[in-house]
């Protein structure tokens, strides 16, 4: 099989962490990147999975839970109009 070389710049910490995960899964980092690129070419889509919510999302979730605990929750909404009305108020 012919191969091409792809040179990319990446944060060394990201590379090391990715390498560890690849090793744990029994793959080379090259094999994982190859599979990702094949998937991109085949499906013309990119998908990411985030296991840990961002600090902003964590804050929003905490805030919404506190609001709900204090009776300030909104919804459920049964149509877009009622949701938009709630957002504007």
PyMOL CGO cylinders between C-alpha atoms (Angstrom):
from pymol import cmd
from pymol.cgo import CYLINDER

trace = [
    CYLINDER, 0.00, 0.00, 0.00, 1.31, 3.41, -0.92, 0.3, 1, 1, 1, 1, 1, 1,
    CYLINDER, 1.31, 3.41, -0.92, 1.47, 5.91, 1.88, 0.3, 1, 1, 1, 1, 1, 1,
    CYLINDER, 1.47, 5.91, 1.88, 1.80, 9.67, 2.10, 0.3, 1, 1, 1, 1, 1, 1,
    CYLINDER, 1.80, 9.67, 2.10, 3.37, 11.65, 4.88, 0.3, 1, 1, 1, 1, 1, 1,
    CYLINDER, 3.37, 11.65, 4.88, 1.26, 14.18, 6.74, 0.3, 1, 1, 1, 1, 1, 1,
    CYLINDER, 1.26, 14.18, 6.74, 3.08, 16.74, 8.87, 0.3, 1, 1, 1, 1, 1, 1,
    CYLINDER, 3.08, 16.74, 8.87, 0.94, 18.53, 11.43, 0.3, 1, 1, 1, 1, 1, 1,
    CYLINDER, 0.94, 18.53, 11.43, 1.68, 20.81, 14.33, 0.3, 1, 1, 1, 1, 1, 1,
    CYLINDER, 1.68, 20.81, 14.33, 0.12, 19.75, 17.60, 0.3, 1, 1, 1, 1, 1, 1,
    CYLINDER, 0.12, 19.75, 17.60, 0.50, 20.60, 21.25, 0.3, 1, 1, 1, 1, 1, 1,
    CYLINDER, 0.50, 20.60, 21.25, 2.98, 18.05, 22.69, 0.3, 1, 1, 1, 1, 1, 1,
    CYLINDER, 2.98, 18.05, 22.69, 0.75, 17.48, 25.71, 0.3, 1, 1, 1, 1, 1, 1,
    CYLINDER, 0.75, 17.48, 25.71, -2.21, 16.62, 23.45, 0.3, 1, 1, 1, 1, 1, 1,
    CYLINDER, -2.21, 16.62, 23.45, -0.02, 14.24, 21.42, 0.3, 1, 1, 1, 1, 1, 1,
    CYLINDER, -0.02, 14.24, 21.42, 1.25, 12.48, 24.54, 0.3, 1, 1, 1, 1, 1, 1,
    CYLINDER, 1.25, 12.48, 24.54, -2.25, 12.11, 26.00, 0.3, 1, 1, 1, 1, 1, 1,
    CYLINDER, -2.25, 12.11, 26.00, -3.60, 10.82, 22.68, 0.3, 1, 1, 1, 1, 1, 1,
    CYLINDER, -3.60, 10.82, 22.68, -0.66, 8.41, 22.38, 0.3, 1, 1, 1, 1, 1, 1,
    CYLINDER, -0.66, 8.41, 22.38, -1.42, 6.98, 25.83, 0.3, 1, 1, 1, 1, 1, 1,
    CYLINDER, -1.42, 6.98, 25.83, -5.09, 6.43, 24.92, 0.3, 1, 1, 1, 1, 1, 1,
    CYLINDER, -5.09, 6.43, 24.92, -4.13, 4.84, 21.60, 0.3, 1, 1, 1, 1, 1, 1,
    CYLINDER, -4.13, 4.84, 21.60, -1.72, 2.51, 23.41, 0.3, 1, 1, 1, 1, 1, 1,
    CYLINDER, -1.72, 2.51, 23.41, -4.40, 1.56, 25.96, 0.3, 1, 1, 1, 1, 1, 1,
    CYLINDER, -4.40, 1.56, 25.96, -6.76, 0.72, 23.09, 0.3, 1, 1, 1, 1, 1, 1,
    CYLINDER, -6.76, 0.72, 23.09, -4.10, -1.33, 21.33, 0.3, 1, 1, 1, 1, 1, 1,
    CYLINDER, -4.10, -1.33, 21.33, -3.72, 0.98, 18.33, 0.3, 1, 1, 1, 1, 1, 1,
    CYLINDER, -3.72, 0.98, 18.33, -0.97, 3.16, 16.98, 0.3, 1, 1, 1, 1, 1, 1,
    CYLINDER, -0.97, 3.16, 16.98, -1.67, 6.86, 16.87, 0.3, 1, 1, 1, 1, 1, 1,
    CYLINDER, -1.67, 6.86, 16.87, -1.10, 6.67, 13.12, 0.3, 1, 1, 1, 1, 1, 1,
    CYLINDER, -1.10, 6.67, 13.12, -3.84, 4.01, 12.78, 0.3, 1, 1, 1, 1, 1, 1,
    CYLINDER, -3.84, 4.01, 12.78, -6.31, 6.15, 14.70, 0.3, 1, 1, 1, 1, 1, 1,
    CYLINDER, -6.31, 6.15, 14.70, -5.54, 9.23, 12.63, 0.3, 1, 1, 1, 1, 1, 1,
    CYLINDER, -5.54, 9.23, 12.63, -5.82, 7.16, 9.43, 0.3, 1, 1, 1, 1, 1, 1,
    CYLINDER, -5.82, 7.16, 9.43, -9.22, 5.80, 10.50, 0.3, 1, 1, 1, 1, 1, 1,
    CYLINDER, -9.22, 5.80, 10.50, -10.41, 9.31, 11.40, 0.3, 1, 1, 1, 1, 1, 1,
    CYLINDER, -10.41, 9.31, 11.40, -9.35, 10.68, 8.01, 0.3, 1, 1, 1, 1, 1, 1,
    CYLINDER, -9.35, 10.68, 8.01, -10.97, 7.76, 6.16, 0.3, 1, 1, 1, 1, 1, 1,
    CYLINDER, -10.97, 7.76, 6.16, -14.18, 8.40, 8.09, 0.3, 1, 1, 1, 1, 1, 1,
    CYLINDER, -14.18, 8.40, 8.09, -14.02, 12.11, 7.19, 0.3, 1, 1, 1, 1, 1, 1,
    CYLINDER, -14.02, 12.11, 7.19, -13.54, 11.30, 3.51, 0.3, 1, 1, 1, 1, 1, 1,
    CYLINDER, -13.54, 11.30, 3.51, -16.25, 8.64, 3.47, 0.3, 1, 1, 1, 1, 1, 1,
    CYLINDER, -16.25, 8.64, 3.47, -18.97, 10.41, 5.46, 0.3, 1, 1, 1, 1, 1, 1,
    CYLINDER, -18.97, 10.41, 5.46, -17.97, 14.03, 4.99, 0.3, 1, 1, 1, 1, 1, 1,
    CYLINDER, -17.97, 14.03, 4.99, -18.68, 14.61, 8.66, 0.3, 1, 1, 1, 1, 1, 1,
    CYLINDER, -18.68, 14.61, 8.66, -16.65, 15.21, 11.78, 0.3, 1, 1, 1, 1, 1, 1,
    CYLINDER, -16.65, 15.21, 11.78, -17.90, 14.19, 15.20, 0.3, 1, 1, 1, 1, 1, 1,
    CYLINDER, -17.90, 14.19, 15.20, -16.43, 14.72, 18.61, 0.3, 1, 1, 1, 1, 1, 1,
    CYLINDER, -16.43, 14.72, 18.61, -17.32, 13.24, 21.93, 0.3, 1, 1, 1, 1, 1, 1,
    CYLINDER, -17.32, 13.24, 21.93, -16.81, 15.29, 25.05, 0.3, 1, 1, 1, 1, 1, 1,
    CYLINDER, -16.81, 15.29, 25.05, -16.75, 13.27, 28.22, 0.3, 1, 1, 1, 1, 1, 1,
    CYLINDER, -16.75, 13.27, 28.22, -16.17, 16.17, 30.59, 0.3, 1, 1, 1, 1, 1, 1,
    CYLINDER, -16.17, 16.17, 30.59, -18.46, 19.21, 30.39, 0.3, 1, 1, 1, 1, 1, 1,
    CYLINDER, -18.46, 19.21, 30.39, -16.76, 22.58, 30.02, 0.3, 1, 1, 1, 1, 1, 1,
    CYLINDER, -16.76, 22.58, 30.02, -16.57, 24.87, 33.06, 0.3, 1, 1, 1, 1, 1, 1,
    CYLINDER, -16.57, 24.87, 33.06, -19.21, 27.09, 31.44, 0.3, 1, 1, 1, 1, 1, 1,
    CYLINDER, -19.21, 27.09, 31.44, -21.61, 24.18, 30.97, 0.3, 1, 1, 1, 1, 1, 1,
    CYLINDER, -21.61, 24.18, 30.97, -20.98, 22.98, 34.53, 0.3, 1, 1, 1, 1, 1, 1,
    CYLINDER, -20.98, 22.98, 34.53, -21.84, 26.47, 35.80, 0.3, 1, 1, 1, 1, 1, 1,
    CYLINDER, -21.84, 26.47, 35.80, -25.01, 26.60, 33.68, 0.3, 1, 1, 1, 1, 1, 1,
    CYLINDER, -25.01, 26.60, 33.68, -26.15, 23.20, 34.92, 0.3, 1, 1, 1, 1, 1, 1,
    CYLINDER, -26.15, 23.20, 34.92, -25.48, 24.17, 38.54, 0.3, 1, 1, 1, 1, 1, 1,
    CYLINDER, -25.48, 24.17, 38.54, -27.35, 27.45, 38.07, 0.3, 1, 1, 1, 1, 1, 1,
    CYLINDER, -27.35, 27.45, 38.07, -30.34, 25.72, 36.47, 0.3, 1, 1, 1, 1, 1, 1,
    CYLINDER, -30.34, 25.72, 36.47, -30.48, 23.16, 39.29, 0.3, 1, 1, 1, 1, 1, 1,
    CYLINDER, -30.48, 23.16, 39.29, -30.44, 25.92, 41.89, 0.3, 1, 1, 1, 1, 1, 1,
    CYLINDER, -30.44, 25.92, 41.89, -33.18, 27.80, 40.04, 0.3, 1, 1, 1, 1, 1, 1,
    CYLINDER, -33.18, 27.80, 40.04, -35.30, 24.65, 39.90, 0.3, 1, 1, 1, 1, 1, 1,
    CYLINDER, -35.30, 24.65, 39.90, -34.72, 23.98, 43.59, 0.3, 1, 1, 1, 1, 1, 1,
    CYLINDER, -34.72, 23.98, 43.59, -36.00, 27.50, 44.33, 0.3, 1, 1, 1, 1, 1, 1,
    CYLINDER, -36.00, 27.50, 44.33, -39.05, 27.12, 42.10, 0.3, 1, 1, 1, 1, 1, 1,
    CYLINDER, -39.05, 27.12, 42.10, -37.65, 29.26, 39.30, 0.3, 1, 1, 1, 1, 1, 1,
    CYLINDER, -37.65, 29.26, 39.30, -37.55, 26.59, 36.61, 0.3, 1, 1, 1, 1, 1, 1,
    CYLINDER, -37.55, 26.59, 36.61, -39.12, 27.17, 33.21, 0.3, 1, 1, 1, 1, 1, 1,
    CYLINDER, -39.12, 27.17, 33.21, -40.87, 24.80, 30.85, 0.3, 1, 1, 1, 1, 1, 1,
    CYLINDER, -40.87, 24.80, 30.85, -41.76, 22.35, 29.70, 0.3, 1, 1, 1, 1, 1, 1,
    CYLINDER, -41.76, 22.35, 29.70, -42.49, 24.00, 26.39, 0.3, 1, 1, 1, 1, 1, 1,
    CYLINDER, -42.49, 24.00, 26.39, -44.98, 22.49, 24.01, 0.3, 1, 1, 1, 1, 1, 1,
    CYLINDER, -44.98, 22.49, 24.01, -44.22, 24.79, 21.09, 0.3, 1, 1, 1, 1, 1, 1,
    CYLINDER, -44.22, 24.79, 21.09, -41.53, 27.20, 19.93, 0.3, 1, 1, 1, 1, 1, 1,
    CYLINDER, -41.53, 27.20, 19.93, -43.68, 30.26, 20.61, 0.3, 1, 1, 1, 1, 1, 1,
    CYLINDER, -43.68, 30.26, 20.61, -43.97, 29.58, 24.32, 0.3, 1, 1, 1, 1, 1, 1,
    CYLINDER, -43.97, 29.58, 24.32, -40.24, 28.92, 24.58, 0.3, 1, 1, 1, 1, 1, 1,
    CYLINDER, -40.24, 28.92, 24.58, -39.35, 32.16, 22.78, 0.3, 1, 1, 1, 1, 1, 1,
    CYLINDER, -39.35, 32.16, 22.78, -41.83, 34.09, 24.93, 0.3, 1, 1, 1, 1, 1, 1,
    CYLINDER, -41.83, 34.09, 24.93, -40.13, 32.68, 28.05, 0.3, 1, 1, 1, 1, 1, 1,
    CYLINDER, -40.13, 32.68, 28.05, -36.68, 33.65, 26.74, 0.3, 1, 1, 1, 1, 1, 1,
    CYLINDER, -36.68, 33.65, 26.74, -37.81, 37.23, 26.12, 0.3, 1, 1, 1, 1, 1, 1,
    CYLINDER, -37.81, 37.23, 26.12, -39.33, 37.69, 29.56, 0.3, 1, 1, 1, 1, 1, 1,
]
cmd.load_cgo(trace, "trace")
